[in-house]
Protein backbone atom coordinates (compact mmCIF):
# COMPACT_ATOMS: atom_id res chain seq x y z
CA UNK A 1 0.00 0.00 0.00
CA UNK A 2 1.22 3.46 -0.91
CA UNK A 3 -0.14 6.35 1.15
CA UNK A 4 -0.18 9.78 -0.48
CA UNK A 5 -0.80 12.70 1.85
CA UNK A 6 -2.58 15.46 -0.01
CA UNK A 7 -5.91 16.94 -1.03
CA UNK A 8 -8.07 16.29 -4.07
CA UNK A 9 -8.40 20.05 -4.35
CA UNK A 10 -4.82 19.91 -5.69
CA UNK A 11 -4.73 18.68 -9.33
CA UNK A 12 -1.11 17.53 -8.98
CA UNK A 13 -2.04 15.27 -6.07
CA UNK A 14 -4.89 13.80 -8.11
CA UNK A 15 -2.55 13.17 -11.03
CA UNK A 16 -0.06 11.38 -8.81
CA UNK A 17 -2.76 9.27 -7.17
CA UNK A 18 -4.16 8.16 -10.55
CA UNK A 19 -0.84 7.17 -12.14
CA UNK A 20 -0.75 3.47 -13.11
CA UNK A 21 -4.13 2.86 -11.45
CA UNK A 22 -6.92 0.81 -13.03
CA UNK A 23 -9.82 1.54 -10.64
CA UNK A 24 -10.38 4.53 -8.38
CA UNK A 25 -12.72 4.40 -5.39
CA UNK A 26 -13.64 8.04 -4.79
CA UNK A 27 -14.76 8.22 -1.14
CA UNK A 28 -13.45 11.70 -0.29
CA UNK A 29 -15.77 14.52 0.80
CA UNK A 30 -16.64 16.83 3.67
CA UNK A 31 -19.48 14.56 4.66
CA UNK A 32 -21.57 16.75 6.90
CA UNK A 33 -24.88 18.50 6.31
CA UNK A 34 -24.51 20.91 9.29
CA UNK A 35 -20.99 21.88 8.22
CA UNK A 36 -22.19 22.55 4.67
CA UNK A 37 -24.95 24.81 6.01
CA UNK A 38 -22.37 26.74 8.04
CA UNK A 39 -19.75 26.84 5.26
CA UNK A 40 -21.08 26.01 1.77
CA UNK A 41 -18.01 27.34 -0.03
CA UNK A 42 -15.60 24.91 1.63
CA UNK A 43 -18.02 22.03 1.08
CA UNK A 44 -18.19 22.89 -2.62
CA UNK A 45 -14.40 23.03 -2.84
CA UNK A 46 -13.87 19.62 -1.25
CA UNK A 47 -16.80 17.88 -2.93
CA UNK A 48 -17.36 19.47 -6.35
CA UNK A 49 -13.96 20.88 -7.30
CA UNK A 50 -12.18 17.87 -5.83
CA UNK A 51 -14.37 15.45 -7.80
CA UNK A 52 -13.77 17.29 -11.07
CA UNK A 53 -10.02 17.35 -10.41
CA UNK A 54 -10.04 13.62 -9.80
CA UNK A 55 -12.03 12.84 -12.95
CA UNK A 56 -9.73 14.96 -15.10
CA UNK A 57 -6.70 13.20 -13.62
CA UNK A 58 -8.28 9.75 -14.01
CA UNK A 59 -9.04 10.36 -17.67
CA UNK A 60 -5.55 11.70 -18.36
CA UNK A 61 -3.91 8.73 -16.61
CA UNK A 62 -5.99 6.13 -18.45
CA UNK A 63 -7.89 4.93 -15.38
CA UNK A 64 -10.49 2.39 -16.47
CA UNK A 65 -13.21 2.99 -13.85
CA UNK A 66 -14.12 5.42 -11.08
CA UNK A 67 -16.55 4.29 -8.37
CA UNK A 68 -18.06 7.31 -6.64
CA UNK A 69 -19.54 7.65 -3.16
CA UNK A 70 -22.81 9.45 -3.79
CA UNK A 71 -25.24 10.43 -1.06
CA UNK A 72 -28.88 9.70 -0.29
CA UNK A 73 -29.14 13.35 0.74
CA UNK A 74 -29.58 14.09 -2.98
CA UNK A 75 -33.17 12.83 -2.73
CA UNK A 76 -34.05 15.43 -0.11
CA UNK A 77 -37.39 15.21 1.65
CA UNK A 78 -39.35 12.77 -0.49
CA UNK A 79 -42.71 11.15 0.21
CA UNK A 80 -41.67 8.14 -1.89
CA UNK A 81 -40.45 5.41 0.47
CA UNK A 82 -38.55 3.30 -0.16
CA UNK A 83 -36.98 5.73 -2.60
CA UNK A 84 -35.80 4.46 -5.98
CA UNK A 85 -33.35 5.93 -8.45
CA UNK A 86 -36.01 7.37 -10.79
CA UNK A 87 -37.27 9.74 -8.08
CA UNK A 88 -36.17 13.25 -9.01
CA UNK A 89 -33.51 14.68 -6.69
CA UNK A 90 -34.57 17.48 -4.37
CA UNK A 91 -31.52 18.45 -2.28
CA UNK A 92 -32.16 20.68 0.73
CA UNK A 93 -28.58 21.34 1.90
CA UNK A 94 -25.37 22.57 0.26
CA UNK A 95 -23.80 19.16 0.96
CA UNK A 96 -26.58 17.40 -0.94
CA UNK A 97 -26.17 19.80 -3.87
CA UNK A 98 -22.42 19.18 -3.92
CA UNK A 99 -22.76 15.40 -3.89
CA UNK A 100 -25.43 15.51 -6.59
CA UNK A 101 -23.15 17.67 -8.72
CA UNK A 102 -20.46 15.02 -8.35
CA UNK A 103 -22.92 12.41 -9.65
CA UNK A 104 -23.61 14.56 -12.70
CA UNK A 105 -19.91 14.90 -13.41
CA UNK A 106 -19.55 11.12 -13.20
CA UNK A 107 -22.32 10.65 -15.74
CA UNK A 108 -20.91 13.28 -18.10
CA UNK A 109 -17.39 11.85 -18.02
CA UNK A 110 -18.85 8.47 -18.91
CA UNK A 111 -20.89 9.86 -21.81
CA UNK A 112 -18.43 12.38 -23.20
CA UNK A 113 -15.05 10.80 -22.52
CA UNK A 114 -15.83 7.09 -22.25
CA UNK A 115 -14.48 6.84 -18.69
CA UNK A 116 -16.30 4.04 -16.86
CA UNK A 117 -18.06 5.51 -13.82
CA UNK A 118 -20.40 4.02 -11.22
CA UNK A 119 -22.17 6.04 -8.52
CA UNK A 120 -23.34 4.40 -5.30
CA UNK A 121 -25.74 6.53 -3.28
CA UNK A 122 -24.84 5.70 0.32
CA UNK A 123 -27.49 5.77 3.03
CA UNK A 124 -26.05 6.74 6.44
CA UNK A 125 -22.99 4.51 6.54
CA UNK A 126 -21.74 3.70 10.05
CA UNK A 127 -19.33 1.38 11.83
CA UNK A 128 -15.98 1.22 13.65
CA UNK A 129 -13.29 3.89 13.17
CA UNK A 130 -15.71 6.82 12.92
CA UNK A 131 -14.51 9.76 15.01
CA UNK A 132 -17.05 10.36 17.80
CA UNK A 133 -15.51 13.60 19.06
CA UNK A 134 -16.49 15.96 16.26
CA UNK A 135 -19.92 17.65 16.18
CA UNK A 136 -19.91 16.75 12.47
CA UNK A 137 -19.46 13.02 13.08
CA UNK A 138 -22.13 10.46 12.26
CA UNK A 139 -24.92 10.25 14.80
CA UNK A 140 -24.26 6.61 15.69
CA UNK A 141 -20.58 7.22 16.46
CA UNK A 142 -21.56 10.05 18.79
CA UNK A 143 -24.36 8.02 20.41
CA UNK A 144 -22.14 4.98 21.03
CA UNK A 145 -19.33 7.01 22.52
CA UNK A 146 -21.53 9.09 24.79
CA UNK A 147 -23.81 6.29 25.98
CA UNK A 148 -20.90 3.99 26.81
CA UNK A 149 -19.48 6.82 28.89
CA UNK A 150 -22.82 7.26 30.66
CA UNK A 151 -23.35 10.65 29.02
CA UNK A 152 -26.66 11.88 27.64
CA UNK A 153 -26.95 11.85 23.83
CA UNK A 154 -28.80 14.58 21.93
CA UNK A 155 -31.55 13.91 19.39
CA UNK A 156 -32.40 16.82 17.10
CA UNK A 157 -36.17 16.87 16.57
CA UNK A 158 -38.73 14.49 18.06
CA UNK A 159 -36.73 11.35 17.32
CA UNK A 160 -39.33 9.96 14.96
CA UNK A 161 -37.31 10.82 11.86
CA UNK A 162 -35.87 7.67 10.34
CA UNK A 163 -32.78 6.51 8.47
CA UNK A 164 -31.67 3.52 6.42
CA UNK A 165 -28.53 3.01 8.51
CA UNK A 166 -26.00 1.00 6.50
CA UNK A 167 -23.17 -0.89 8.19
CA UNK A 168 -19.76 -0.28 6.60
CA UNK A 169 -19.32 -3.89 5.42
CA UNK A 170 -22.34 -3.44 3.14
CA UNK A 171 -20.85 -0.31 1.58
CA UNK A 172 -17.53 -2.08 0.99
CA UNK A 173 -19.36 -5.03 -0.57
CA UNK A 174 -21.24 -2.71 -2.93
CA UNK A 175 -18.00 -0.99 -3.96
CA UNK A 176 -16.26 -4.25 -4.80
CA UNK A 177 -19.23 -5.40 -6.85
CA UNK A 178 -19.33 -2.03 -8.64
CA UNK A 179 -15.65 -2.38 -9.52
CA UNK A 180 -16.10 -5.86 -11.00
CA UNK A 181 -19.43 -5.50 -12.83
CA UNK A 182 -19.46 -5.47 -16.66
CA UNK A 183 -19.11 -1.99 -18.11
CA UNK A 184 -22.05 -2.47 -20.46
CA UNK A 185 -24.30 -2.93 -17.42
CA UNK A 186 -23.04 -0.28 -15.03
CA UNK A 187 -20.97 2.42 -16.69
CA UNK A 188 -22.60 5.81 -16.15
CA UNK A 189 -25.15 4.32 -13.76
CA UNK A 190 -26.22 5.48 -10.30
CA UNK A 191 -27.76 3.13 -7.73
CA UNK A 192 -28.62 3.01 -4.04
CA UNK A 193 -26.34 1.22 -1.58
CA UNK A 194 -28.18 0.53 1.66
CA UNK A 195 -30.18 -2.13 3.54
CA UNK A 196 -33.70 -1.32 2.38
CA UNK A 197 -34.97 -0.86 5.95
CA UNK A 198 -35.31 2.17 8.21
CA UNK A 199 -35.23 2.84 11.94
CA UNK A 200 -36.23 5.97 13.82
CA UNK A 201 -33.75 7.72 16.08
CA UNK A 202 -35.93 6.76 19.05
CA UNK A 203 -35.82 3.09 18.04
CA UNK A 204 -32.07 3.35 17.54
CA UNK A 205 -31.66 4.90 20.99
CA UNK A 206 -33.58 2.02 22.60
CA UNK A 207 -31.43 -0.60 20.84
CA UNK A 208 -28.29 1.20 21.95
CA UNK A 209 -29.57 1.27 25.53
CA UNK A 210 -29.69 -2.54 25.40
CA UNK A 211 -26.21 -2.78 23.90
CA UNK A 212 -24.45 -0.17 26.05
CA UNK A 213 -26.31 -0.51 29.35
CA UNK A 214 -27.24 3.18 29.32
CA UNK A 215 -30.31 3.85 31.48
CA UNK A 216 -30.92 7.57 30.96
CA UNK A 217 -33.10 9.47 28.52
CA UNK A 218 -32.01 11.41 25.43
CA UNK A 219 -31.87 15.18 25.27
CA UNK A 220 -34.22 16.52 22.59
CA UNK A 221 -33.35 19.75 20.79
CA UNK A 222 -34.77 21.61 17.79
CA UNK A 223 -34.27 20.01 14.35
CA UNK A 224 -31.19 21.09 12.41
CA UNK A 225 -31.39 22.96 9.12
CA UNK A 226 -30.84 20.76 6.08
CA UNK A 227 -31.76 17.46 7.78
CA UNK A 228 -34.33 15.34 5.96
CA UNK A 229 -37.21 13.68 7.79
CA UNK A 230 -37.13 10.09 6.52
CA UNK A 231 -34.80 7.98 4.42
CA UNK A 232 -35.15 4.44 3.13
CA UNK A 233 -33.67 2.91 -0.01
CA UNK A 234 -35.09 0.69 -2.69
CA UNK A 235 -32.06 -1.51 -3.44
CA UNK A 236 -33.59 -3.37 -6.36
CA UNK A 237 -31.42 -1.73 -9.02
CA UNK A 238 -28.17 -2.58 -7.22
CA UNK A 239 -29.42 -6.15 -6.86
CA UNK A 240 -30.17 -6.27 -10.60
CA UNK A 241 -26.99 -4.64 -11.88
CA UNK A 242 -24.48 -5.76 -9.26
CA UNK A 243 -26.01 -8.77 -7.56
CA UNK A 244 -25.91 -6.71 -4.36
CA UNK A 245 -27.66 -7.62 -1.15
CA UNK A 246 -26.77 -6.39 2.35
CA UNK A 247 -24.58 -8.76 4.35
CA UNK A 248 -24.96 -7.23 7.82
CA UNK A 249 -28.30 -6.01 9.20
CA UNK A 250 -28.70 -2.91 11.33
CA UNK A 251 -28.83 -4.55 14.76
CA UNK A 252 -25.78 -6.70 14.10
CA UNK A 253 -23.91 -3.69 12.72
CA UNK A 254 -24.76 -1.72 15.86
CA UNK A 255 -23.59 -4.59 18.04
CA UNK A 256 -20.23 -4.74 16.24
CA UNK A 257 -19.84 -0.97 16.42
CA UNK A 258 -20.60 -0.82 20.14
CA UNK A 259 -18.14 -3.63 20.81
CA UNK A 260 -15.43 -1.71 18.97
CA UNK A 261 -16.02 1.43 21.04
CA UNK A 262 -16.42 -0.64 24.20
CA UNK A 263 -12.93 -2.06 23.75
CA UNK A 264 -11.56 1.47 23.79
CA UNK A 265 -10.56 1.34 20.11
CA UNK A 266 -12.49 4.53 19.48
CA UNK A 267 -10.08 6.40 21.75
CA UNK A 268 -6.94 5.40 19.86
C-alpha positions as CSV (number, residue, x, y, z in Angstrom):
1,X,0.0,0.0,0.0
2,X,1.2,3.5,-0.9
3,X,-0.1,6.3,1.1
4,X,-0.2,9.8,-0.5
5,X,-0.8,12.7,1.8
6,X,-2.6,15.5,0.0
7,X,-5.9,16.9,-1.0
8,X,-8.1,16.3,-4.1
9,X,-8.4,20.1,-4.3
10,X,-4.8,19.9,-5.7
11,X,-4.7,18.7,-9.3
12,X,-1.1,17.5,-9.0
13,X,-2.0,15.3,-6.1
14,X,-4.9,13.8,-8.1
15,X,-2.5,13.2,-11.0
16,X,-0.1,11.4,-8.8
17,X,-2.8,9.3,-7.2
18,X,-4.2,8.2,-10.5
19,X,-0.8,7.2,-12.1
20,X,-0.8,3.5,-13.1
21,X,-4.1,2.9,-11.5
22,X,-6.9,0.8,-13.0
23,X,-9.8,1.5,-10.6
24,X,-10.4,4.5,-8.4
25,X,-12.7,4.4,-5.4
26,X,-13.6,8.0,-4.8
27,X,-14.8,8.2,-1.1
28,X,-13.5,11.7,-0.3
29,X,-15.8,14.5,0.8
30,X,-16.6,16.8,3.7
31,X,-19.5,14.6,4.7
32,X,-21.6,16.8,6.9
33,X,-24.9,18.5,6.3
34,X,-24.5,20.9,9.3
35,X,-21.0,21.9,8.2
36,X,-22.2,22.6,4.7
37,X,-24.9,24.8,6.0
38,X,-22.4,26.7,8.0
39,X,-19.8,26.8,5.3
40,X,-21.1,26.0,1.8
41,X,-18.0,27.3,0.0
42,X,-15.6,24.9,1.6
43,X,-18.0,22.0,1.1
44,X,-18.2,22.9,-2.6
45,X,-14.4,23.0,-2.8
46,X,-13.9,19.6,-1.2
47,X,-16.8,17.9,-2.9
48,X,-17.4,19.5,-6.3
49,X,-14.0,20.9,-7.3
50,X,-12.2,17.9,-5.8
51,X,-14.4,15.5,-7.8
52,X,-13.8,17.3,-11.1
53,X,-10.0,17.4,-10.4
54,X,-10.0,13.6,-9.8
55,X,-12.0,12.8,-12.9
56,X,-9.7,15.0,-15.1
57,X,-6.7,13.2,-13.6
58,X,-8.3,9.8,-14.0
59,X,-9.0,10.4,-17.7
60,X,-5.5,11.7,-18.4
61,X,-3.9,8.7,-16.6
62,X,-6.0,6.1,-18.4
63,X,-7.9,4.9,-15.4
64,X,-10.5,2.4,-16.5
65,X,-13.2,3.0,-13.8
66,X,-14.1,5.4,-11.1
67,X,-16.5,4.3,-8.4
68,X,-18.1,7.3,-6.6
69,X,-19.5,7.7,-3.2
70,X,-22.8,9.4,-3.8
71,X,-25.2,10.4,-1.1
72,X,-28.9,9.7,-0.3
73,X,-29.1,13.4,0.7
74,X,-29.6,14.1,-3.0
75,X,-33.2,12.8,-2.7
76,X,-34.0,15.4,-0.1
77,X,-37.4,15.2,1.6
78,X,-39.3,12.8,-0.5
79,X,-42.7,11.2,0.2
80,X,-41.7,8.1,-1.9
81,X,-40.4,5.4,0.5
82,X,-38.6,3.3,-0.2
83,X,-37.0,5.7,-2.6
84,X,-35.8,4.5,-6.0
85,X,-33.3,5.9,-8.4
86,X,-36.0,7.4,-10.8
87,X,-37.3,9.7,-8.1
88,X,-36.2,13.2,-9.0
89,X,-33.5,14.7,-6.7
90,X,-34.6,17.5,-4.4
91,X,-31.5,18.5,-2.3
92,X,-32.2,20.7,0.7
93,X,-28.6,21.3,1.9
94,X,-25.4,22.6,0.3
95,X,-23.8,19.2,1.0
96,X,-26.6,17.4,-0.9
97,X,-26.2,19.8,-3.9
98,X,-22.4,19.2,-3.9
99,X,-22.8,15.4,-3.9
100,X,-25.4,15.5,-6.6
101,X,-23.1,17.7,-8.7
102,X,-20.5,15.0,-8.4
103,X,-22.9,12.4,-9.6
104,X,-23.6,14.6,-12.7
105,X,-19.9,14.9,-13.4
106,X,-19.6,11.1,-13.2
107,X,-22.3,10.6,-15.7
108,X,-20.9,13.3,-18.1
109,X,-17.4,11.8,-18.0
110,X,-18.8,8.5,-18.9
111,X,-20.9,9.9,-21.8
112,X,-18.4,12.4,-23.2
113,X,-15.1,10.8,-22.5
114,X,-15.8,7.1,-22.3
115,X,-14.5,6.8,-18.7
116,X,-16.3,4.0,-16.9
117,X,-18.1,5.5,-13.8
118,X,-20.4,4.0,-11.2
119,X,-22.2,6.0,-8.5
120,X,-23.3,4.4,-5.3
121,X,-25.7,6.5,-3.3
122,X,-24.8,5.7,0.3
123,X,-27.5,5.8,3.0
124,X,-26.1,6.7,6.4
125,X,-23.0,4.5,6.5
126,X,-21.7,3.7,10.1
127,X,-19.3,1.4,11.8
128,X,-16.0,1.2,13.6
129,X,-13.3,3.9,13.2
130,X,-15.7,6.8,12.9
131,X,-14.5,9.8,15.0
132,X,-17.0,10.4,17.8
133,X,-15.5,13.6,19.1
134,X,-16.5,16.0,16.3
135,X,-19.9,17.6,16.2
136,X,-19.9,16.8,12.5
137,X,-19.5,13.0,13.1
138,X,-22.1,10.5,12.3
139,X,-24.9,10.3,14.8
140,X,-24.3,6.6,15.7
141,X,-20.6,7.2,16.5
142,X,-21.6,10.0,18.8
143,X,-24.4,8.0,20.4
144,X,-22.1,5.0,21.0
145,X,-19.3,7.0,22.5
146,X,-21.5,9.1,24.8
147,X,-23.8,6.3,26.0
148,X,-20.9,4.0,26.8
149,X,-19.5,6.8,28.9
150,X,-22.8,7.3,30.7
151,X,-23.3,10.6,29.0
152,X,-26.7,11.9,27.6
153,X,-26.9,11.9,23.8
154,X,-28.8,14.6,21.9
155,X,-31.6,13.9,19.4
156,X,-32.4,16.8,17.1
157,X,-36.2,16.9,16.6
158,X,-38.7,14.5,18.1
159,X,-36.7,11.3,17.3
160,X,-39.3,10.0,15.0
161,X,-37.3,10.8,11.9
162,X,-35.9,7.7,10.3
163,X,-32.8,6.5,8.5
164,X,-31.7,3.5,6.4
165,X,-28.5,3.0,8.5
166,X,-26.0,1.0,6.5
167,X,-23.2,-0.9,8.2
168,X,-19.8,-0.3,6.6
169,X,-19.3,-3.9,5.4
170,X,-22.3,-3.4,3.1
171,X,-20.9,-0.3,1.6
172,X,-17.5,-2.1,1.0
173,X,-19.4,-5.0,-0.6
174,X,-21.2,-2.7,-2.9
175,X,-18.0,-1.0,-4.0
176,X,-16.3,-4.2,-4.8
177,X,-19.2,-5.4,-6.8
178,X,-19.3,-2.0,-8.6
179,X,-15.7,-2.4,-9.5
180,X,-16.1,-5.9,-11.0
181,X,-19.4,-5.5,-12.8
182,X,-19.5,-5.5,-16.7
183,X,-19.1,-2.0,-18.1
184,X,-22.1,-2.5,-20.5
185,X,-24.3,-2.9,-17.4
186,X,-23.0,-0.3,-15.0
187,X,-21.0,2.4,-16.7
188,X,-22.6,5.8,-16.2
189,X,-25.2,4.3,-13.8
190,X,-26.2,5.5,-10.3
191,X,-27.8,3.1,-7.7
192,X,-28.6,3.0,-4.0
193,X,-26.3,1.2,-1.6
194,X,-28.2,0.5,1.7
195,X,-30.2,-2.1,3.5
196,X,-33.7,-1.3,2.4
197,X,-35.0,-0.9,5.9
198,X,-35.3,2.2,8.2
199,X,-35.2,2.8,11.9
200,X,-36.2,6.0,13.8
201,X,-33.7,7.7,16.1
202,X,-35.9,6.8,19.1
203,X,-35.8,3.1,18.0
204,X,-32.1,3.3,17.5
205,X,-31.7,4.9,21.0
206,X,-33.6,2.0,22.6
207,X,-31.4,-0.6,20.8
208,X,-28.3,1.2,21.9
209,X,-29.6,1.3,25.5
210,X,-29.7,-2.5,25.4
211,X,-26.2,-2.8,23.9
212,X,-24.5,-0.2,26.0
213,X,-26.3,-0.5,29.3
214,X,-27.2,3.2,29.3
215,X,-30.3,3.9,31.5
216,X,-30.9,7.6,31.0
217,X,-33.1,9.5,28.5
218,X,-32.0,11.4,25.4
219,X,-31.9,15.2,25.3
220,X,-34.2,16.5,22.6
221,X,-33.4,19.8,20.8
222,X,-34.8,21.6,17.8
223,X,-34.3,20.0,14.4
224,X,-31.2,21.1,12.4
225,X,-31.4,23.0,9.1
226,X,-30.8,20.8,6.1
227,X,-31.8,17.5,7.8
228,X,-34.3,15.3,6.0
229,X,-37.2,13.7,7.8
230,X,-37.1,10.1,6.5
231,X,-34.8,8.0,4.4
232,X,-35.2,4.4,3.1
233,X,-33.7,2.9,0.0
234,X,-35.1,0.7,-2.7
235,X,-32.1,-1.5,-3.4
236,X,-33.6,-3.4,-6.4
237,X,-31.4,-1.7,-9.0
238,X,-28.2,-2.6,-7.2
239,X,-29.4,-6.2,-6.9
240,X,-30.2,-6.3,-10.6
241,X,-27.0,-4.6,-11.9
242,X,-24.5,-5.8,-9.3
243,X,-26.0,-8.8,-7.6
244,X,-25.9,-6.7,-4.4
245,X,-27.7,-7.6,-1.2
246,X,-26.8,-6.4,2.3
247,X,-24.6,-8.8,4.4
248,X,-25.0,-7.2,7.8
249,X,-28.3,-6.0,9.2
250,X,-28.7,-2.9,11.3
251,X,-28.8,-4.6,14.8
252,X,-25.8,-6.7,14.1
253,X,-23.9,-3.7,12.7
254,X,-24.8,-1.7,15.9
255,X,-23.6,-4.6,18.0
256,X,-20.2,-4.7,16.2
257,X,-19.8,-1.0,16.4
258,X,-20.6,-0.8,20.1
259,X,-18.1,-3.6,20.8
260,X,-15.4,-1.7,19.0
261,X,-16.0,1.4,21.0
262,X,-16.4,-0.6,24.2
263,X,-12.9,-2.1,23.8
264,X,-11.6,1.5,23.8
265,X,-10.6,1.3,20.1
266,X,-12.5,4.5,19.5
267,X,-10.1,6.4,21.7
268,X,-6.9,5.4,19.9
